[in-house]
Amino acid sequence: MANTRQFDFVVIGTGPGGEGAAMRAAKGGKRVAAVERFQMVGGGCTHWATIPSKALRQAIYHTNVCNQHTDYRGLESHNRLSFPELLATANAVISKQVDLREGFYERNDVALIPGTAKFIDPHTIEVVRPGAALQRISADVFVIASGSRPYRPKDVDFSHANIFDSDTLLSLDRTPASITVYGAGVVGCEYASMWRNMQARVTLVNTRDRLLSFLDDEIIAALTYHLSENGVRILHNEDYERVEGTDDGVILHLESGKKVRSEVLLWANGRSGNTEDLGLENIDVKPNHRGQIEVNEHYQTTQPHIYAVGDVVGYPSLASASYDQGRFAAGHYLGESDYYLVEDIPTGIYTSPEISSLGKTERQLTEEKVPYEVGKASFKHLARAQITGLTAGMLKLLFHRETLALLGIHCFGQNSAEIVHIGQAIMGQPPPNNTIRYFLTTTFNYPTMAEAYRVAALNGMNRVF
């Protein structure tokens, strides 16, 4: 019989959600443990998703700068780096992130327990690790932060050498000349953009009638235009019939009768929560059909002492939101009342150019019959953009016509994911400090991309008066 170790607070998974919960509980004076089935901390965010994909994108960007800007004498390198060589940059970043995050657990006296966790009753889990003795751990409170994985249809052979999902793509040992991306969500659009920047022939298959329908319509149109202009072939309203792996590639058979041939297929259509091996049937917690756990406003499951945070609960499935959810859940357990979650969470999409948005879209405001106005700044008119040569894009501010309150921020272009936070700070202020007047009365450094806020606010005010 395995000995049972006792803790106050145990998290399952060390991604952003688990880390946030563990650190907050530890700082609250609790005995905390974190169970991780992978050999290193960080979860999917660090090892398969956010960090590697963004590091890869940056490596591709720098390679293109050297290849395209021959005015940078001594930097030009017309021998393009291979995909494995570009991945080396991502692996270096991952290693640094793991070292950093392991330090967090060590400094806060959080016990790291390697292995796969499974509930055997509402207050006890078993941790299984190949080659090691079975461990039992009991706790007053648990936080499930087990994350998610790419959805894999049973009729698609992911063991084929040319068929990948977003997790396994990072094991690709060559640079394909062509790639089909099935699924045009955030992951699909990001990878389609990256592969095209590596000069691969890219076909992006979208099961819906437009890209990223949760974005503002004007941003959707801009993204579609730039992807197409850059050479990405986009197929809308298409569903697969079957996937045929061949010796030298993949043939995607679509229900419309089209056949899309490429060297590699990236399946990027949906994600599933990592819940199937957690023993949830032993604690009367039932995940939905997508493997996600339903929670209340405090991130509690049907068992009040068991919380769930991060991708395993579904939307918004962002690393930033997951970390805050973990801290929030731990704060609720600690009895804190001064910590809350904001409703408006910025979205960062790392296509080329990148996208970031916050708040309402024009479509939503129109449906809600809110009297709003629009202020725009085109990047091509900004001195900073002209200096860098990255002139594609715009900043779009939506604001209440009468109160001037900032209602939405939509940015398309270089550094959008950074720029959006200036507006976020103002949008989160209580009235009357949440208006676009701030941008009219503030001096911005010149030349900067942040100056777009002043330009957009002036443009919007000209429509009001």
C-alpha positions as CSV (number, residue, x, y, z in Angstrom):
1,M,0.0,0.0,0.0
2,A,1.4,3.4,-1.0
3,N,2.1,5.9,1.7
4,T,-0.1,9.0,1.6
5,R,1.5,12.5,1.6
6,Q,-0.7,15.3,3.0
7,F,-0.9,18.9,1.6
8,D,-3.2,21.8,2.0
9,F,-3.4,22.6,-1.7
10,V,-2.5,20.5,-4.8
11,V,-2.4,21.6,-8.4
12,I,-2.5,19.2,-11.3
13,G,-0.5,20.7,-14.2
14,T,2.2,23.3,-14.2
15,G,1.1,25.5,-17.1
16,P,0.1,29.1,-16.5
17,G,-3.1,28.2,-14.6
18,G,-1.4,25.7,-12.3
19,E,1.6,28.0,-11.7
20,G,-0.6,30.9,-10.8
21,A,-2.7,28.9,-8.4
22,A,0.4,27.2,-6.8
23,M,2.3,30.5,-6.3
24,R,-0.7,32.3,-4.8
25,A,-1.5,29.5,-2.3
26,A,2.1,29.2,-1.3
27,K,2.4,32.9,-0.6
28,G,-0.8,32.5,1.4
29,G,1.1,30.2,3.8
30,K,-0.3,26.9,2.6
31,R,1.5,23.6,2.0
32,V,1.4,23.2,-1.7
33,A,2.3,20.5,-4.2
34,A,2.2,20.5,-8.0
35,V,1.9,17.3,-10.1
36,E,3.3,17.4,-13.6
37,R,3.2,14.4,-16.0
38,F,5.8,15.9,-18.4
39,Q,9.5,15.8,-17.4
40,M,9.7,19.6,-17.1
41,V,7.4,22.3,-15.8
42,G,5.6,24.8,-17.9
43,G,2.8,22.8,-19.5
44,G,1.8,23.0,-23.2
45,C,2.2,26.8,-23.1
46,T,6.0,26.4,-22.7
47,H,6.7,23.3,-24.6
48,W,4.3,22.9,-27.5
49,A,2.2,26.1,-28.0
50,T,2.7,29.7,-27.1
51,I,6.4,29.9,-26.4
52,P,7.8,27.7,-29.2
53,S,5.4,29.0,-31.9
54,K,6.1,32.7,-31.0
55,A,9.9,32.1,-30.8
56,L,9.7,30.3,-34.2
57,R,7.8,33.2,-35.6
58,Q,10.4,35.7,-34.4
59,A,13.2,33.6,-35.9
60,I,11.4,33.5,-39.2
61,Y,11.0,37.2,-39.1
62,H,14.6,38.0,-38.4
63,T,15.7,35.6,-41.2
64,N,13.4,37.4,-43.7
65,V,14.8,40.8,-42.5
66,C,18.3,39.7,-43.3
67,N,17.3,38.2,-46.7
68,Q,15.1,41.0,-47.9
69,H,16.8,44.2,-46.6
70,T,20.1,44.2,-48.6
71,D,20.8,47.7,-47.3
72,Y,21.9,46.0,-44.1
73,R,25.4,45.3,-45.4
74,G,27.0,42.3,-43.8
75,L,23.6,41.0,-42.6
76,E,22.2,39.6,-45.8
77,S,22.0,35.8,-45.9
78,H,20.4,34.4,-49.0
79,N,20.8,30.9,-47.8
80,R,17.5,30.3,-45.9
81,L,17.6,28.5,-42.6
82,S,15.9,25.1,-42.5
83,F,12.9,24.5,-40.2
84,P,15.0,22.5,-37.7
85,E,17.5,25.3,-37.6
86,L,14.8,27.8,-36.9
87,L,13.4,25.6,-34.2
88,A,16.8,25.7,-32.4
89,T,15.9,29.3,-31.4
90,A,12.6,28.1,-29.9
91,N,14.3,25.3,-28.0
92,A,16.7,27.8,-26.5
93,V,13.9,30.0,-25.3
94,I,12.0,26.9,-23.9
95,S,15.1,26.0,-21.8
96,K,15.3,29.5,-20.3
97,Q,11.6,29.5,-19.5
98,V,11.9,26.1,-17.8
99,D,14.8,27.2,-15.6
100,L,12.9,30.4,-14.7
101,R,9.7,28.5,-13.8
102,E,11.5,25.8,-11.8
103,G,13.0,28.6,-9.7
104,F,9.5,29.8,-8.8
105,Y,8.5,26.5,-7.4
106,E,11.8,26.1,-5.5
107,R,11.8,29.6,-4.0
108,N,8.1,29.2,-2.8
109,D,8.7,25.7,-1.3
110,V,6.2,24.1,-3.7
111,A,6.8,20.4,-3.9
112,L,7.1,19.3,-7.6
113,I,5.8,15.7,-8.0
114,P,6.4,14.1,-11.4
115,G,3.9,11.7,-12.8
116,T,0.3,11.3,-13.9
117,A,-2.4,12.2,-11.4
118,K,-5.7,10.3,-11.0
119,F,-8.5,11.0,-8.4
120,I,-9.4,7.9,-6.4
121,D,-11.8,9.9,-4.1
122,P,-12.6,13.6,-3.7
123,H,-9.6,14.3,-1.4
124,T,-7.0,11.8,-2.7
125,I,-5.1,11.3,-5.9
126,E,-2.7,8.6,-7.1
127,V,0.4,9.7,-9.0
128,V,1.9,7.1,-11.4
129,R,5.3,7.5,-12.8
130,P,7.0,4.8,-15.0
131,G,9.8,3.1,-13.0
132,A,8.8,4.7,-9.7
133,A,6.6,3.6,-6.8
134,L,3.0,4.6,-6.7
135,Q,2.3,7.7,-4.7
136,R,-0.9,8.8,-2.9
137,I,-1.5,12.4,-2.2
138,S,-4.3,13.9,-0.2
139,A,-5.3,17.6,0.1
140,D,-8.0,19.9,1.4
141,V,-8.2,21.6,-2.0
142,F,-7.3,20.6,-5.6
143,V,-6.9,22.7,-8.7
144,I,-7.2,20.9,-12.1
145,A,-5.0,22.7,-14.6
146,S,-4.4,19.9,-17.0
147,G,-4.7,22.0,-20.1
148,S,-5.8,20.8,-23.6
149,R,-4.5,19.1,-26.7
150,P,-5.3,19.3,-30.4
151,Y,-8.5,17.5,-31.4
152,R,-7.7,14.4,-33.4
153,P,-10.5,12.7,-35.4
154,K,-10.3,9.0,-35.3
155,D,-10.4,8.7,-39.1
156,V,-7.2,10.7,-39.5
157,D,-3.9,8.8,-39.3
158,F,-1.7,11.0,-37.2
159,S,1.0,8.3,-37.1
160,H,1.7,9.1,-40.8
161,A,5.0,10.8,-41.4
162,N,3.4,13.8,-43.2
163,I,0.4,14.4,-41.0
164,F,0.8,16.6,-37.9
165,D,-1.1,18.6,-35.3
166,S,0.2,21.7,-33.6
167,D,1.9,19.7,-30.9
168,T,3.7,17.3,-33.2
169,L,4.6,19.8,-35.9
170,L,7.6,20.9,-33.8
171,S,9.1,17.5,-34.4
172,L,9.3,18.0,-38.1
173,D,12.8,17.3,-39.3
174,R,12.7,19.0,-42.7
175,T,11.5,22.1,-44.5
176,P,8.5,21.1,-46.6
177,A,7.9,22.9,-49.9
178,S,4.1,22.9,-49.4
179,I,1.7,22.6,-46.5
180,T,-2.1,22.4,-46.1
181,V,-3.5,23.8,-42.9
182,Y,-6.9,22.4,-42.0
183,G,-8.7,24.7,-39.6
184,A,-8.5,28.5,-39.8
185,G,-8.8,29.4,-36.1
186,V,-6.0,31.3,-34.3
187,V,-3.5,28.4,-34.5
188,G,-4.3,27.7,-38.1
189,C,-3.9,31.3,-39.2
190,E,-0.7,31.8,-37.2
191,Y,1.0,28.8,-38.7
192,A,-0.3,29.5,-42.2
193,S,1.3,33.0,-41.9
194,M,4.6,31.5,-40.6
195,W,4.9,28.9,-43.3
196,R,4.2,31.3,-46.0
197,N,7.0,33.6,-44.6
198,M,9.2,30.5,-45.0
199,Q,8.3,30.5,-48.7
200,A,6.2,27.3,-48.5
201,R,3.1,27.0,-50.7
202,V,0.3,27.3,-48.2
203,T,-3.4,26.3,-48.5
204,L,-5.5,27.3,-45.5
205,V,-8.8,25.4,-45.3
206,N,-11.5,27.2,-43.4
207,T,-14.6,25.3,-42.3
208,R,-16.5,28.6,-41.9
209,D,-17.4,31.5,-44.2
210,R,-14.7,33.9,-42.9
211,L,-11.6,33.9,-40.8
212,L,-11.7,34.5,-37.0
213,S,-15.3,35.6,-36.9
214,F,-15.0,36.9,-33.3
215,L,-12.8,39.8,-34.5
216,D,-14.0,43.1,-35.8
217,D,-15.2,42.8,-39.5
218,E,-12.6,45.3,-40.7
219,I,-9.8,43.4,-39.0
220,I,-11.0,40.2,-40.5
221,A,-11.0,41.8,-44.0
222,A,-7.5,43.1,-43.5
223,L,-6.2,39.7,-42.3
224,T,-7.8,37.9,-45.2
225,Y,-6.4,40.4,-47.7
226,H,-2.8,40.3,-46.3
227,L,-2.7,36.5,-46.2
228,S,-4.0,36.3,-49.8
229,E,-1.7,39.0,-51.0
230,N,1.2,37.2,-49.4
231,G,0.3,34.1,-51.4
232,V,-1.7,32.0,-49.0
233,R,-4.6,30.2,-50.8
234,I,-7.7,30.4,-48.6
235,L,-10.6,28.0,-49.0
236,H,-13.8,29.0,-47.1
237,N,-16.8,26.8,-46.2
238,E,-15.0,23.5,-46.7
239,D,-15.2,20.3,-44.7
240,Y,-12.9,17.3,-45.1
241,E,-14.2,14.0,-46.4
242,R,-11.0,12.0,-45.8
243,V,-7.3,12.4,-45.4
244,E,-5.0,10.3,-47.6
245,G,-1.4,9.9,-46.6
246,T,0.9,9.1,-49.5
247,D,4.6,8.2,-49.7
248,D,5.5,11.8,-50.7
249,G,2.8,13.8,-49.1
250,V,-0.9,14.1,-48.2
251,I,-4.1,14.5,-50.2
252,L,-6.9,16.2,-48.4
253,H,-10.2,15.2,-49.9
254,L,-12.9,17.8,-49.3
255,E,-16.7,17.3,-49.3
256,S,-17.0,19.8,-52.2
257,G,-15.0,17.4,-54.4
258,K,-11.8,19.4,-54.2
259,K,-8.5,17.5,-53.7
260,V,-5.7,19.5,-52.0
261,R,-2.2,18.0,-52.4
262,S,0.8,19.1,-50.3
263,E,3.9,17.6,-48.8
264,V,2.6,18.1,-45.2
265,L,-0.8,18.5,-43.6
266,L,-1.3,20.4,-40.3
267,W,-4.5,19.6,-38.6
268,A,-5.5,22.6,-36.6
269,N,-9.3,22.2,-36.1
270,G,-10.3,22.3,-32.5
271,R,-8.9,21.3,-29.1
272,S,-10.0,18.9,-26.4
273,G,-9.5,19.2,-22.6
274,N,-7.0,16.8,-21.0
275,T,-9.5,15.1,-18.7
276,E,-9.9,11.5,-19.8
277,D,-7.3,9.9,-17.4
278,L,-8.0,12.1,-14.3
279,G,-10.4,9.7,-12.7
280,L,-13.2,12.3,-12.7
281,E,-15.8,9.5,-12.6
282,N,-14.6,8.8,-9.1
283,I,-15.4,12.3,-7.8
284,D,-18.7,12.9,-9.7
285,V,-17.2,15.6,-12.0
286,K,-18.4,15.2,-15.6
287,P,-16.6,16.8,-18.5
288,N,-18.5,17.9,-21.5
289,H,-18.3,16.4,-25.0
290,R,-15.1,18.4,-25.6
291,G,-13.4,17.1,-22.5
292,Q,-13.8,20.5,-20.7
293,I,-14.8,20.9,-17.1
294,E,-17.7,23.3,-16.3
295,V,-17.1,25.7,-13.4
296,N,-19.0,28.4,-11.6
297,E,-18.0,32.0,-11.2
298,H,-15.3,31.1,-8.7
299,Y,-13.9,28.3,-10.9
300,Q,-15.2,25.6,-8.6
301,T,-16.4,22.3,-10.1
302,T,-19.4,20.4,-8.7
303,Q,-17.1,19.6,-5.9
304,P,-16.6,23.0,-4.1
305,H,-13.1,22.1,-2.9
306,I,-12.0,21.1,-6.5
307,Y,-11.3,24.0,-8.8
308,A,-10.5,23.9,-12.6
309,V,-8.7,26.7,-14.5
310,G,-7.0,27.3,-17.8
311,D,-7.6,25.5,-21.1
312,V,-9.4,22.6,-19.4
313,V,-12.4,24.9,-18.8
314,G,-12.5,26.2,-22.4
315,Y,-12.8,29.9,-23.4
316,P,-10.8,32.0,-23.6
317,S,-8.0,29.5,-23.6
318,L,-5.3,32.1,-23.3
319,A,-2.1,31.8,-21.3
320,S,-2.6,35.2,-19.7
321,A,-6.2,34.5,-18.7
322,S,-5.2,31.0,-17.4
323,Y,-2.6,32.5,-15.0
324,D,-5.2,35.0,-13.7
325,Q,-7.8,32.2,-13.3
326,G,-5.3,30.2,-11.2
327,R,-4.5,33.1,-8.9
328,F,-8.2,33.9,-8.6
329,A,-9.1,30.3,-7.6
330,A,-6.4,30.2,-5.0
331,G,-7.5,33.6,-3.7
332,H,-11.1,32.4,-3.4
333,Y,-9.8,29.4,-1.4
334,L,-7.8,31.7,0.8
335,G,-10.9,33.8,1.5
336,E,-9.6,36.9,-0.3
337,S,-12.3,39.4,-1.5
338,D,-10.1,42.0,-3.1
339,Y,-8.9,40.0,-6.1
340,Y,-11.2,39.9,-9.2
341,L,-11.0,39.0,-12.8
342,V,-11.5,41.6,-15.5
343,E,-14.3,40.9,-18.0
344,D,-12.4,42.3,-21.0
345,I,-9.4,40.2,-21.9
346,P,-7.1,41.3,-24.7
347,T,-6.6,38.9,-27.6
348,G,-3.2,38.5,-29.2
349,I,-3.0,36.7,-32.6
350,Y,0.5,36.3,-34.0
351,T,-0.1,36.3,-37.7
352,S,2.0,38.6,-39.9
353,P,1.1,41.3,-39.3
354,E,-0.2,40.5,-35.8
355,I,-3.6,41.3,-34.4
356,S,-4.8,42.4,-31.0
357,S,-8.3,43.4,-29.8
358,L,-10.2,44.3,-26.7
359,G,-13.8,45.0,-26.0
360,K,-16.7,45.3,-28.4
361,T,-16.7,45.1,-32.1
362,E,-18.7,47.3,-34.5
363,R,-21.0,44.3,-35.1
364,Q,-21.7,43.9,-31.4
365,L,-22.3,47.6,-30.8
366,T,-24.7,47.8,-33.7
367,E,-26.7,44.8,-32.5
368,E,-26.8,46.3,-29.0
369,K,-28.0,49.6,-30.5
370,V,-25.2,51.5,-28.8
371,P,-24.5,55.0,-30.3
372,Y,-20.8,54.7,-31.1
373,E,-18.2,56.4,-33.3
374,V,-14.9,55.2,-34.8
375,G,-11.5,56.8,-34.7
376,K,-8.7,55.3,-36.9
377,A,-5.0,55.7,-37.4
378,S,-3.4,54.1,-40.5
379,F,0.1,52.9,-39.7
380,K,1.4,54.1,-43.1
381,H,1.0,57.7,-41.9
382,L,3.0,57.2,-38.7
383,A,6.7,58.3,-38.8
384,R,7.8,55.2,-36.7
385,A,6.1,52.8,-39.2
386,Q,7.7,54.6,-42.1
387,I,11.2,54.4,-40.4
388,T,10.8,50.6,-39.8
389,G,9.2,50.0,-43.2
390,L,6.4,48.1,-41.4
391,T,3.5,50.3,-42.6
392,A,0.7,47.7,-43.0
393,G,-2.0,48.0,-40.4
394,M,-4.1,50.4,-38.3
395,L,-5.4,51.2,-34.9
396,K,-9.2,51.4,-34.6
397,L,-10.9,52.9,-31.5
398,L,-14.6,52.5,-30.9
399,F,-16.1,54.9,-28.4
400,H,-19.5,56.1,-27.1
401,R,-20.7,59.0,-29.1
402,E,-22.1,60.9,-26.1
403,T,-19.9,59.9,-23.2
404,L,-16.7,59.3,-25.3
405,A,-16.1,56.2,-23.2
406,L,-13.7,53.7,-24.9
407,L,-15.7,50.6,-25.9
408,G,-13.3,48.7,-28.2
409,I,-9.8,48.6,-29.4
410,H,-8.8,46.8,-32.6
411,C,-5.3,46.8,-33.8
412,F,-3.7,45.2,-36.9
413,G,0.0,45.5,-37.6
414,Q,3.4,45.2,-36.1
415,N,3.5,45.2,-32.3
416,S,-0.3,45.2,-32.0
417,A,-0.2,42.9,-29.0
418,E,1.9,45.5,-27.2
419,I,0.1,48.6,-28.4
420,V,-3.3,47.4,-27.2
421,H,-2.3,47.6,-23.5
422,I,-2.2,51.4,-23.6
423,G,-5.9,51.5,-24.5
424,Q,-6.6,48.7,-22.0
425,A,-5.3,50.8,-19.2
426,I,-7.7,53.7,-20.1
427,M,-10.7,51.4,-20.9
428,G,-10.4,49.8,-17.4
429,Q,-10.7,53.2,-15.6
430,P,-14.0,54.1,-13.9
431,P,-16.0,56.9,-15.6
432,P,-15.3,59.6,-16.5
433,N,-11.6,58.6,-16.8
434,N,-12.3,55.9,-19.4
435,T,-12.7,58.2,-22.4
436,I,-10.7,58.9,-25.5
437,R,-10.0,62.4,-24.2
438,Y,-7.0,60.9,-22.4
439,F,-5.3,60.4,-25.8
440,L,-5.9,64.0,-26.7
441,T,-4.4,65.4,-23.6
442,T,-1.4,63.1,-23.3
443,T,2.0,63.7,-25.0
444,F,3.3,60.6,-26.7
445,N,7.0,60.0,-27.5
446,Y,7.7,60.8,-31.2
447,P,8.2,58.9,-33.3
448,T,6.5,55.8,-31.8
449,M,3.7,53.4,-32.7
450,A,1.9,54.5,-29.5
451,E,1.3,57.9,-31.2
452,A,-1.4,56.0,-33.2
453,Y,-3.7,56.6,-30.2
454,R,-3.5,60.3,-30.5
455,V,-4.1,60.2,-34.3
456,A,-7.1,57.8,-33.9
457,A,-8.6,59.9,-31.1
458,L,-8.3,63.1,-33.2
459,N,-9.9,61.3,-36.1
460,G,-12.7,60.1,-34.0
461,M,-13.4,63.5,-32.4
462,N,-13.6,65.0,-35.8
463,R,-16.6,62.7,-36.4
464,V,-18.4,63.9,-33.3
465,F,-18.0,67.6,-33.5
